[in-house]
Structure formats: C-alpha cells, structure tokens
C-alpha cells in the first residue's frame, strides 16, 4: 500500500503598515513618486544619520498582536540584521530578533474540515528595503530608496497548517484582522502583504517533522495554493525515490508551476544580529496597551454576528459584505441613510461584485460614496426611476461616483408617469404590430413581451414596466 | 604670540568689546596654520575662504547685537568625523575621500548658532580607531610640544591644533579616551560628557553606544563654556538626553571643601610611568590642600575593561562601517567584476589596516556561535563595571587618576604592537563603558619636556563636580602649563 503523507506548513507574512511616514525618519511612505524623492540622510544610510522610531508603527504592531491573542513584550528591542546588498543602504536591516514586540498568539480559522487554531510564534517590526532596477540598455543597476524604511511587521506562524486550504483561510483571517484595524490595506498583488511558505512533508502518524524548504514572496492566493501543491508533490517524490529533502530557500515560478533552489542552508548567511545601539528599548506600559485596546475597532467576527442580528439580510450576504472592511463600511453608511439594508446589500452583492470582477479589482478598490448608493436606492424605491435605468445609473456611480439625482435629471431618465402619453404610445405600438397582436390573441402569451419591449424602446426606457403591462393588457383584452 | 595666547572665552570678550575683530582672530589662526601645518599637520581640510566669509557675517551679527554669546566670533576646528554641510568630511579615511555631506552635525550646528567660525576639519585616526592619529589616510599629526612625538588619538588633530594655536578651541569625539588621552599628550583640557549629553546626529559612528562629542580647549573655563553650547536635547538622536542641568559654567567655582576624591589603587600599579604617577599624585595633593578629602580605594574590574571595550566597540564598528561599500558615496574601486568583487575591492582599497583589524574582530565576536561567548559576555562585563563605579560614587564625588600610562610616545612606536597600544587605553575606556563624564587637565611636564594630564571622572550627570574640581585645581596650581612657542618648536624641527 502506498504511503500516506501529511503536509506541514508554517508562514512568514510581511505586512506593510499604513503609516504616513517611514519607520525611522519623517519621509513619506506614499506609493509612486520619482525615484529617490521620498528619501533623506536616514533612509539612504548616509554617514552620521540616526534612526528615530515612529510610535505609530508600535501602535499598529501592538493592535495586530492584541487582535491575534498575542503576549506583548513590554520591553522590546530592535536588532541589526547585517547583510550586504545595494537595496539596503546601511547594509544592515533594523529588525527584531531577540525581543520581538509580540509572541505566542493564535487565530481561529474555518475550512471545510471545520474550525481550528493556528498558532502565532511572534510578530516583529522591521524596515523595508529599497528597489533595484536593472537597466538592460546601460547594462547597470540603479537603486530607488523610496521604499527603504517603509515599516513592516512580520507575522511568523507556528507550523500548524496542513493544507493549502488552511493556508488560504489563515491568510484571509490575517488580512481581515489587519484591514479592520486599519493597520494595512493588505494587497497581495501590490506587495503590501507578502507570504513566505515553509513546508515539509512527513508520513501520517510520524512524530518528527520532515526537512522543510522555504518558498519566498508568492504574490496571490492562487499562486500560494499552487506553490503548496507543487512543493508537496516534489518533496514526496524525493522521499519516494529515497532521496533526502534539502533544507533550502526556493523560488516559486508560477508560470512554470515549479520551484527552483535559490540557496541552501550551507551557504545561509550569518546575519550577525545584535541590538541596535542607535535605538533605545521600547517600553510598552499597561496604560499604552489599554489605550490601544480601547480604540480597537469591531473586528470581522463581531461585525458578522452583528449584521446577522441587526440587518434583515441573508447570512450569505453578511459573510460577503464583511469580507471586506471597506465594503462593510459602505454598506453600513448607505443603510444608515436609506434604511433599506436588503436593497443596499443587493447593489453591493450583485452589481458591484460583477463590475469589480469585470475590471479585475478588489472590494478595497470601490471608490463610490455610500451617500450616492443610498440616494439611488431611494430614487428606485420612490419609483422616480425604474430598475433598468437604475442599473445604468449605478454603473455611472461605480465608475465616476456621480450624484444619481443630478445624473437622472440631466439625462432625463425619470420614469414617465403620464398615463395619457403612455396609453397613446402603446396604442401606436399595437397598431404598428398587427402580427404580434394576432399572436397574442391566438394564445401566444409571450407575444406581449415583444410589445412591452417595443413600448419601452419608444419611451427610451423611462416607462414603468408594470404600467406598460397593465395598459397593454387592457388594450389587447378589450 | 599675542592674540593666540588668549583662551576662547578671553578672545570672545575682546571681540564683544570691539578690541579685536572676528577677521583679526581668524587671520591670526590662518597665519599660524600657514606657519605650523607643514610640521604639525593638524588639519585634513582647511576652509580659508569659508572662514573669512563667515567672519564677516558673524562680525555683522555681533555688531547688530544679534550674537552675544561667549563664543561669538571665536575660530574653531572640528574633528573630521563630524558632518558639516558642504564641507568635505573624510573621517581621515580614503573611503570617504570625496564625501561632502548635505547636513550638519547637531553639535556643530549649535556652535554655528552661537557664532562660531569654522576654520576646517582636523586630522584623526581613521574612523577614530587608534590612539596616535597615525592611522589617518592623510598622514600623521605631530605633537606641537615635540614633533618627534605623536599627539595621541584619535582626536589628535583637534588637540594638536589647540596646543599649537591653530585654532582657539576644537571639537573632538571620545569613544574610549579619544578626547582625554590626546588632551593629556598635548597639554590641553578636554571633556567627554555623560553619554547622551551631546547629540550624535551627524557624528560618523565608530562605537555608537560609547561615542560622545566633547570640547577641547585651553583651560577649564573654555571647556565648560563650549560644553554648555554644544549640549542639547536632539529628537534626531534617540539616545540624546533631555537634561535641564547643562549650565556647566555655574560650576566654575574655586571650592572643593565639601568634596571627597578617590584615587583607584588599580590606576597606580604596574605599567604606569613613575613621572606620570608623581605628577598625578601632586595634582591630588593640590586638591587636598584646597580642602578636599583625598583617599585611595580599590575600584576592581579594571583589567576587564580593555577586552570588554574592544569587543563592544569593534562589534558596533563592524556593523556601522558596512554602509561604506562604494555603492552610494565615497570611494569605489576603479576596476571590478560584479557586485561582490566591487564591494571587496572598494573596501579592501578604501580602509586602512587598523580599521580592517577592528572590522574583522567585530564580525568575529558577532558571528553565530561566538555571540554569547564574546559579545554578550562583554555586555555583562560592561554592566559589572558600571556597578563598580556606582559603588565608588556612593563614596566619592570625583575619581582622580592618570589619563594615560605614559606621556606621548614617539612616532611609529605604538602601531607595530597593536595590543600594547590597546593597553594604553586602560585608564580612559571604563568611563565610556559606564557612560560617565570625564575630563583631562594638564598637571605637569616630564623630563622629556612632554605634558602630563590628570583625569577626573564623575558619576553620570555630575559634570559640574569634575568641572569644579578641575577649575579649583587649575586656579590653585603654581605654574601654568603652556605649549612652547611654535616658532621655537618649528625651528627645532627644522634642525
């Protein structure tokens, strides 16, 4: 009988924090900007410059640690990780090794197999590196230090995950917690959330872990799932052939669906970590912790429960709406104005998600205001516009955040409620389509649909479909 | 010499009263530099035009009553490890040969705001690593008392410049005695303040947890006055302290009647030159006669200071100096193949042997498997040394001892045996490990005609106590210890 294998996975997740300024200087963290414009002597490693810790970084790290049930090191320190590379202007990265800010936490995840906890080994604060640009034309490398010193937290899990599904559930859980806290936007594609996957396999029932490999910087949930499947298969194949798995860092090529060795443990660097003498220890008082706890916003789990109780919407809607803090915020704000949760939810669940998918965007990219969505719901409810016009207007709201009342007015999209005008249009349609009238009278109920369509076309979509139906039937059945 | 005999504070008064113009003061220094530099070589960079231009600006502000401080218009020299915007800053290393900072060290900025006129940058041991100023990539500095001898180090250029009248005062930095030892060798006065008193922003780091900037002057009054100006709380330096007791000149009082002074027996033992010992004990006698209680005591742990210091300082230096890689600024090798070869060649060609030795030592003590045995043990030793001082300061207001085991050695004598050179730091480095303030005051001249300094150490934040003791000593001493006239020295050098 073939051997049964179990996959053991731990993650190192880097999250870029949403501070306005860098971790050790006052430079902007804004994305873009011409190369080396968001820099100063500190984040370019000029001689004699000194780092000064941005307190907001500690606040965010603390908030994430508390939300993931971590213990807090109330006396924590920064260490230098020494290695030479041009994207790292000092040739050491300021990070935390000996006394990271948070440790021993856990988060609950849910998969098809049920609920379980994933342990968090530690969370530490550190600085990001710059970006190397290789200029093929000039045959040289250039470096942009705009990202140098952008604050990161690294969340190191315990090796508690056993499948790609659990990994995705864990990452999604972290993403939601951090987004809800406002500590980061956690966009995998843009690199504000990045995951390194540590994976080993062992025979089911084995007590010891197998030798693990590390796969670096995989930038989508799907790629992570594929990388896990690919690496699991590769390791099992080695073991089946009686070959050892080598402890090494591998790079996952998502196009070729295969990982390549980058460096093995033998040539692993000695980072010569030691406490950074330019920074003083961070003392986190009980009061500080209480203050961060006090301002902690409602997290996803609590929000989901509240939605189920407070709003008359299906549980499924509540799940989807709360899966993005941004979308949930729009839902609540719009509902507060129009008092029609189900209608607001429908616009978000159907049209919004459809348009996002079409454009390849995330819920975080929604740019319309809840006021305009609420107004659209009200216009529809009042019968000022009909549902097909409403759809057209919504697309405009989605794209340009137009004010629906103004847009409807300017484009003359109000439903025509003048029954006389409607009746005469319908009479014209009936007169012009004798064949359809004959079909209807001959028992083909469907023929009325064609006549309704013709009427709506003649009315440029502004008629109320129910009234059209009613009048048509009156005329035809007369 | 005339004008050049004045101390910084005396000159400041004359400038204020209009008796001397700032330009005259600057010209006096520039003339002396012209005369003495070919022999002494205290400077790496001399900014003649900049100083003359600044002299006019400062004079105008003094005339308008906008600058009224004691140092307004007084010419100063800055050790070449402090950044000054627009002025070449080399750390006496080839690797920073072409480096011109865009920012100014906070301590220098404080001086500029007080109306200082900067003459240039003084020579030093490369990256402040050395005790003789012989490891400079720009040639040695010679001792103004006798050019056959070294000025000490690493702030040898600053101390020699002050002694030779090539400036009225200077800034130095002290990581393991780099202000106090050369002050002793050059017969000038220098203070290393409590760690955190003067901002390190813009000071090119050697051992970050030990580095402090301090004044080098002609007497205690000058040093107290300068320290009062450069001390400040700086938000750009996380280790900078917010002190409210920086009115150091208030301690310029000739009175030690309430003071208890301790002399560590450990500082008078083997290796100490008998002439130095005699001069130091004579200085203690002066203070005793002035009313202080003077006792000998056992400090303990003195032998552990040197290994602990060289472990910690080298570890920090190995990391601090990583940024000098030829990528962003400074020296880059002419020919190389690929990134790693570029790093290797630039650093091999850019750093001198003493710097390389300490980078290797530091990298070793931090490497995995050795970190606990060396670096962590050194940190524990540092903590124990601090405890030993805490205990001593529970009894004594001031600790008195020599600044160095000998007077200035001859050029070339020390570098051949680095271990022996390291041992020469025995009296000065504990002060840095414990973060204490310390100062050196001239106390005698040996049979070779070289000056001897006495070192006074205080508890953290107790600069005023050592300044008061030093001032009392200086005022009570019979004869003054003044560097011989440069013309005589230079004539002798020519012979």
Interface residues (C-beta under 8 A of the other chain):
Chain A: X41 X44 X45 X46 X47 X48 X49 X50 X51 X52 X53 X80 X82 X84 X86 X89 X90 X91 X92 X143 X270 X272 X273 X274 X277 X278 X279 X280
Chain B: X81 X82 X83 X89 X91 X96 X99 X101 X102 X103 X105 X200 X201 X202 X203 X204 X205 X207 X208 X209 X235 X236 X237 X238 X239 X315 X316 X318 X319 X322 X323 X324 X325 X327 X328 X329 X339 X340 X343 X363 X366 X367 X368 X371 X375
